[in-house]
Each structure stands twice: as C-alpha cells, then as structure tokens.
C-alpha cells in the first residue's frame, strides 16, 4: 500500500498542519522539556544528598554526639578567650606599660625609659616593639625579666644588653652589690582586625 499525495487543497492543508504540529512538538521537547528535565535531575540529586546528610545527623544526635559537639564548642570558646588574652585584637599600650611598670616594681626596680620602635605589619598579627631600660642588681633584673615573661599577654624580651655600672648600695639594696644597666627591647603582638590605640 503506497501513500498517496494529497489531491485537493483541503488534504494539503491537513498534511501541512500535521507537519507543523509534529515540528512544534519536537521543538518543545528539545528546547523546553530536555533542559528542564536535566535541571530537575540535578535538583533531585541535591535533595537526595541533603536527605542522606539529615538522616546521618539524626542518627548521630540519637547516639549523643550533639552533647559531645557542644562540649567541644565550649572548649574551643575557652581556648579562643585564652588566645585573645595572649594576642589581643587591640594594641593596649597604656595597659601594657602599666603591666611592665608593675613587673618592675615587684622586682624592686624602676623603669628608666620606654620608647616605641614601631610596628611590623604581618598577615595575621602586627608586631609592636618598645625599647626599655632599668638599672639594678642582677637578681632583681632577672626577677624583672621573669615577671615580663609571665605576663598574661605574650611579651618577649629581645636584644638584651647588660652592662655593669659599678657598685651602688643605694639602688641595689646591699653594700657593694654590682648594679647592672639593662637595656632591652620587648615585642608583643596584636591580632589583625582590632582597633589599635596608640
């Protein structure tokens, strides 16, 4: 059986309409349905992944992992508080100088002078340096350096120079005890992002 060509105008119009309808269906499938179907497949994959993660989290909570995570978060909070004490986010120069002065008084010494040496900028923190001078007997000078090393924030004495300045009963507290002229620098650190007070 052979397909005959349309003979009249009505049959030709019906054939043309059928061809246009098939072309419209094909265009809709390739340009509208297929991309939307692919996007829906990606969304369904993401939903399946999230459902699996939620189920895993639900099982972990049932086993008591949530309380463990809460304890770890509290521990990390305490560690962060300690880190902020050691390396503050603001340059508290008056507090730092007061702490150093207190460390000197506890050792029985007076600070001869403090001068800032500038700031060395870094990626995570800035390094602030100061030059200091004290005069006193050896044991008090060592006690003073120990006091600085045990401060709540990180303060490192560097470039320490000791010069014998001769017997001095008045400053040393003992007759004939050798006084030392201690000149040194300290460096301390300030976390980036904090407000700096200078």
TIVO-413991 format. One record per atom (N, C-alpha, C, O): x, y, z. Coordinates in steps of 0.001 Angstrom, whole numbers, plus 500000, padded with zeros to 6 digits. Example, Ala and Ser with C-alpha at 12.3 -4.5 7.8 and 13.67 -1.06 7.14 Angstrom:
<recs>
513190494310507800;512300495500507800;513200496700507800;514236496681508465;512850497750507080;513670498940507140;512900500030507870;513409501138508039;
</recs>
This chain:
<recs>
500849498844500000;500000500000500000;500904501231500000;501766501379500866;500711502052499088;501510503252498911;500748504443499427;499522504505499348;501512505411499970;500892506640500470;500720507552499281;501646507817498515;499518508010499163;499225508879498029;499416510332498409;499194510721499556;499819511111497464;499976512545497667;498591513172497746;497682512757497027;498420514171498615;497112514822498724;496719515436497377;497527516049496680;495445515242497048;494971515678495737;494320517039495767;494455517814494820;493626517338496824;492950518632496832;493582519545497887;494447519142498664;493126520737497874;493709521760498769;493421521440500228;494268521714501078;492298520888500546;491950520562501930;492906519529502495;493374519679503624;493208518485501739;494139517459502186;495549518025502334;496279517657503254;495921518906501439;497244519529501525;497352520371502805;498391520354503465;496289521106503161;496296521911504381;496350521028505622;497052521354506579;495625519923505620;495662518993506754;497055518394506910;497538518269508035;497709518022505824;499051517468505879;500041518522506392;500907518236507219;499888519724505885;500764520822506343;500582521081507843;501563521283508558;499345521074508317;499052521272509752;499661520169510598;500193520437511676;499590518914510118;500172517794510858;501685517932510947;502270517672511998;502333518347509835;503791518532509835;504179519657510794;505151519522511537;503433520765510787;503715521887511696;503520521448513149;504321521824514005;502498520679513447;502236520204514814;503376519293515284;503845519431516414;503826518367514434;504947517495514792;506230518298515016;506996518006515934;506461519299514186;507651520152514352;507575520928515663;508586521074516349;506390521428516023;506218522171517277;506467521255518474;507101521662519448;505968520014518403;506194519051519488;507688518751519608;508215518699520719;508372518556518495;509824518283518504;510611519459519082;511525519266519884;510251520680518670;510938521861519195;510720522012520710;511644522345521452;509492521761521146;509189521851522582;510028520827523354;510587521145524404;510114519606522834;510861518561523515;512345518933523631;512925518813524711;512964519382522531;514401519661522539;514770520956523253;515829521029523876;513936521961523180;514309523259523746;513677523558525105;514204524396525837;512592522923525464;511936523222526734;511992522043527697;512393522206528849;511599520873527246;511464519743528152;512825519170528556;513042518910529740;513731518967527624;515006518327527916;515866519138528899;516346518555529871;516091520464528703;516888521214529689;516231521248531071;516916521158532089;514917521378531102;514213521405532379;514333520058533073;514472519996534295;514281518989532308;514422517651532867;515823517467533456;515965516859534517;516858517980532790;518226517871533312;518383518684534597;519003518213535550;517828519899534634;517899520728535844;517156520066536992;517621520088538132;515999519474536695;515246518760537733;516027517549538246;515945517214539428;516772516902537375;517608515774537803;518692516222538769;518973515531539748;519313517387538500;520325517929539410;519709518299540757;520289518033541810;518539518910540713;517858519287541958;517505518038542763;517658518023543984;517037516996542087;516686515756542785;517923515108543410;517845514566544512;519057515160542719;520303514627543276;520700515394544529;521120514794545518;520571516706544494;520900517539545660;519957517231546827;520393517141547975;518686517072546534;517709516748547582;518047515397548211;518004515254549433;518383514405547380;518740513085547915;519973513177548814;520036512517549851;520951513990548419;522161514171549227;521837514820550570;522343514388551606;520992515859550557;520616516528551801;519809515615552717;519977515645553936;518949514820552140;518163513875552938;519102512875553617;518912512542554787;520116512393552886;521066511444553462;521878512112554586;522124511489555619;522291513361554397;523032514074555445;522154514308556672;522622514158557801;520904514669556467;519985514866557590;519774513568558359;519730513571559589;519647512474557646;519466511179558304;520707510816559115;520588510307560229;521889511072558571;523133510814559297;523207511680560554;523573511185561621;522867512955560444;522874513857561604;521857513393562644;522134513450563842;520695512940562210;519659512462563131;520164511238563906;519923511123565108;520866510320563218;521416509140563886;522513509528564883;522602508955565969;523353510511564505;524429510967565401;523840511619566650;524338511400567754;522802512407566486;522158513037567638;521563511967568548;521624512082569772;520996510941567954;520420509860568751;521499509134569554;521214508625570638;522729509075569048;523818508420569764;524457509332570800;525320508876571552;524072510597570871;524640511504571875;525789512346571367;526492512960572170;526005512398570082;527091513178569518;526848514670569684;527802515447569731;525604515080569774;525294516511569907;525893517066571190;526431518173571195;525805516308572277;526385516803573539;527905516868573438;528530517768573999;528497515915572724;529950515945572519;530346517179571711;531326517848572036;529588517477570666;529870518663569853;529717519938570676;530490520881570510;528722519969571564;528518521138572415;529700521312573364;530166522432573573;530190520207573944;531356520270574833;532592520763574079;533355521579574596;532786520262572851;533918520701572044;533809522187571720;534809522903571752;532605522652571409;532412524074571113;532727524929572325;533329525995572190;532326524476573520;532647525228574736;534151525255574985;534701526282575382;534816524119574750;536280524064574921;536972525015573941;537895525738574314;536518525006572690;537092525924571705;536832527379572095;537674528244571853;535690527650572688;535400529008573161;536368529431574251;536846530565574254;536664528514575188;537640528825576243;539026529055575651;539748529958576073;539396528223574661;540700528386574024;540786529719573282;541828530373573298;539693530120572633;539666531402571929;539808532563572906;540498533539572613;539161532463574064;539289533502575079;540732533605575545;541249534709575717;541393532457575754;542801532460576154;543663533073575054;544562533864575339;543394532714573798;544166533271572682;543999534787572597;544954535503572294;542793535273572863;542568536716572822;543280537417573963;543590538603573859;543546536701575058;544326537271576152;545793537332575764;546460538340575998;546302536248575165;547708536197574776;548026537142573625;549066537800573633;547140537214572636;547318538089571476;546026538879571308;545128538451570583;545923540039571977;544674540806571909;544442541377570516;545355541428569691;543213541804570266;542881542367568957;542989543887568966;542633544534567981;543471544464570058;543690545912570130;545019546154570828;545382545435571759;545729547156570378;547011547480570979;546759548325572219;546525549530572122;546807547699573369;546514548370574631;547815548876575249;548277548331576252;548408549910574661;549701550425575118;549667550867576573;550566550486577322;548686551646577020;548692552054578428;548649550862579389;549349550853580401;547833549864579071;547735548676579927;549051547915579908;549520547463580952;549652547769578729;550924547055578612;552012547753579421;552743547098580164;552129549079579287;553154549814580024;552904549761581525;553852549701582308;551650549784581931;551325549654583346;551722548274583862;552252548159584968;551472547223583075;551859545868583468;553380545746583588;553878545096584507;554110546359582674;555577546303582727;556084547088583934;557013546654584616;555481548233584193;555864549020585367;555591548240586652;556396548276587582;554464547539586706;554139546711587866;555155545579588014;555575545263589127;555552544967586891;556556543899586932;557878544429587473;558572543729588210;558230545655587114;559465546259587625;559351546538589117;560288546256589863;558236547081589569;558051547375590999;558070546100591830;558612546091592935;557482545016591308;557507543746592045;558929543226592201;559230542511593157;559804543584591267;561208543170591353;562041544188592118;563232543966592331;561441545301592536;562182546325593273;562992547236592375;564013547773592805;562563547423591139;563275548264590175;562360549368589659;561139549303589802;562966550367589064;562231551427588376;562649551420586912;563814551191586587;561688551673586038;561984551729584600;562610553072584287;562070554122584636;563781553024583610;564499554247583267;563930554948582050;564061556167581937;563313554235581151;562756554856579950;562093553827579054;562476552658579025;561095554287578329;560378553446577364;560252554256576086;559809555404576110;560643553652574964;560465554337573684;559947553348572640;560476552244572514;558927553738571902;558384552843570869;559353552725569697;560019553692569326;559422551519569118;560299551266567974;559525551022566687;560121550767565640;558224551096566759;557428550940565543;556676549631565505;556712548831566440;555989549440564385;555124548287564194;555565547553562936;555804548168561896;555671546232563043;555954545388561884;554638544705561520;554113543886562274;554127545059560355;552827544536559936;552980543111559414;553932542802558696;552039542251559779;552027540868559317;550672540501558765;549748541314558777;550548539271558279;549284538820557694;548223538574558753;547068538960558574;548603537935559858;547639537562560879;547695538513562065;546666538806562673;548888538997562398;549040539899563533;550155540895563245;551008540662562390;550136542004563969;551192543013563890;552099542846565098;551643542484566182;553391543112564906;554363543025565989;554720544443566416;555176545242565598;554517544761567694;554822546067568254;556079545937569104;556188545028569927;557044546863568900;558309546800569636;558515548088570438;558129549181570024;559151547904571623;559482549024572510;560865548783573098;561246547638573339;561617549855573332;562916549768573990;562742550232575434;562093551244575697;563337549472576377;563247549791577794;564635549783578419;565587549234577865;564720550416579603;565973550426580356;565650550396581837;564770551117582306;566380549543582582;566308549514584038;567719549348584577;568591548795583907;567931549830585783;569219549683586455;568962549041587805;568079549472588547;569734548008588123;569568547335589402;570478546138589515;571203545814588575;570447545470590668;571292544299590873;570818543117590027;569665543056589599;571727542199589803;571499541063588909;570221540307589247;569391540089588364;570042539906590484;568896539074590846;567571539801590635;566585539185590231;567541541090590900;566303541849590680;566028542016589185;564878541984588747;567096542194588413;566933542307586955;566375541000586390;565480541021585545;566903539860586856;566410538565586390;564953538372586821;564132537879586048;564638538765588059;563255538678588547;562335539526587665;561225539106587337;562791540703587287;562005541586586414;561749540930585059;560619540945584571;562783540356584448;562605539687583158;561659538488583287;560880538205582377;561734537792584417;560810536677584661;559376537188584775;558449536570584251;559197538310585457;557856538902585572;557300539271584207;556115539064583944;558142539817583336;557685540172581978;557295538907581217;556273538873580532;558121537871581344;557834536617580638;556578535921581117;556014535105580388;556118536225582341;554928535555582863;553686536439582802;552707536170583497;553710537479581989;552532538340581841;551416537599581117;551657536595580447;550193538103581259;549024537443580672;549062537457579148;548585536510578522;549605538486578539;549717538517577087;551143538187576702;552046538272577535;551355537818575471;552690537448575018;553536538714574899;553239539607574105;554595538771575705;555565539860575666;556938539205575720;557283538565576713;557714539359574673;559013538699574590;560142539723574692;560246540610573845;561004539611575735;562193540457575791;563202539986574743;563498538794574660;563727540911573949;564714540574572916;565840541592572963;565705542645573587;566940541284572310;568104542172572205;568506542711573584;568653543917573781;568678541795574516;569015542162575890;570501542488575970;571347541718575515;570805543653576562;572204544066576769;572386544439578233;571720545342578740;573301543730578915;573615544005580315;574986544661580374;575956544168579798;575046545778581079;576316546484581247;576511546707582744;575624547227583421;577683546310583259;577982546536584680;578176548020584904;578965548668584216;577441548559585885;577544550003586126;578245550319587444;578247551475587867;578835549334588099;579612549586589310;578798549373590565;577574549255590502;579487549320591744;578765549124592999;577882550320593291;578271551471593097;576673550013593766;575744551088594070;574841550606595204;573826549953594962;575207550924596415;574465550434597579;573053550980597608;572134550297598060;572866552204597132;571549552838597201;570525552126596317;569400551882596753;570907551787595067;569964551165594141;569884549664594324;568831549076594079;570955549031594745;570959547581594797;570387547037596080;569919545899596103;570407547805597150;569861547327598406;570903546645599266;570630546352600430;572079546383598740;573137545758599529;574445546460599279;574726546833598140;575254546655600296;576516547375600156;577444546605599241;577662545408599425;577990547296598255;578970546713597358;578396545786596302;579163545195595542;577089545633596220;576487544739595225;576574545393593853;576352546597593721;576893544613592844;577094545100591485;575762545482590846;574836544672590803;575665546698590357;574466547128589623;574672546888588146;575782546989587624;573565546566587480;573578546330586044;572670547336585357;571595547676585851;573127547796584216;572305548644583360;571729547715582292;572449547261581403;570436547439582384;569764546530581469;569040547339580406;568126548104580711;569451547167579168;568766547793578028;568273546659577145;569041545774576767;566998546692576821;566425545613576028;565202546118575282;564711547224575506;564734545266574392;563514545561573643;562484544500574005;562826543368574348;561248544881573924;560173543892574060;559367543931572774;559254544962572111;558818542792572449;557886542761571328;556633542040571777;556682541033572483;555514542585571348;554218542000571659;553405541988570380;553769542632569396;552330541271570398;551580541029569178;550135541495569329;549538541413570402;549593541992568203;548206542448568157;547553541800566957;548037541931565833;546448541097567195;545747540401566113;545196541400565108;544774542495565479;545201541024563845;544668541891562791;543163542074562967;542474541197563488;542678543206562534;541239543468562559;540780544187563801;539627544611563869;541645544340564791;541249545032566015;541472546519565900;542181546974565003;540882547275566786;541078548718566847;542394548973567564;542612548450568657;543253549748566981;544553549999567574;544554551334568291;544163552350567717;544988551338569531;545103552565570316;546575552862570454;547317552016570954;547033554023570033;548459554329570102;548720555592570852;549874555994571002;
</recs>
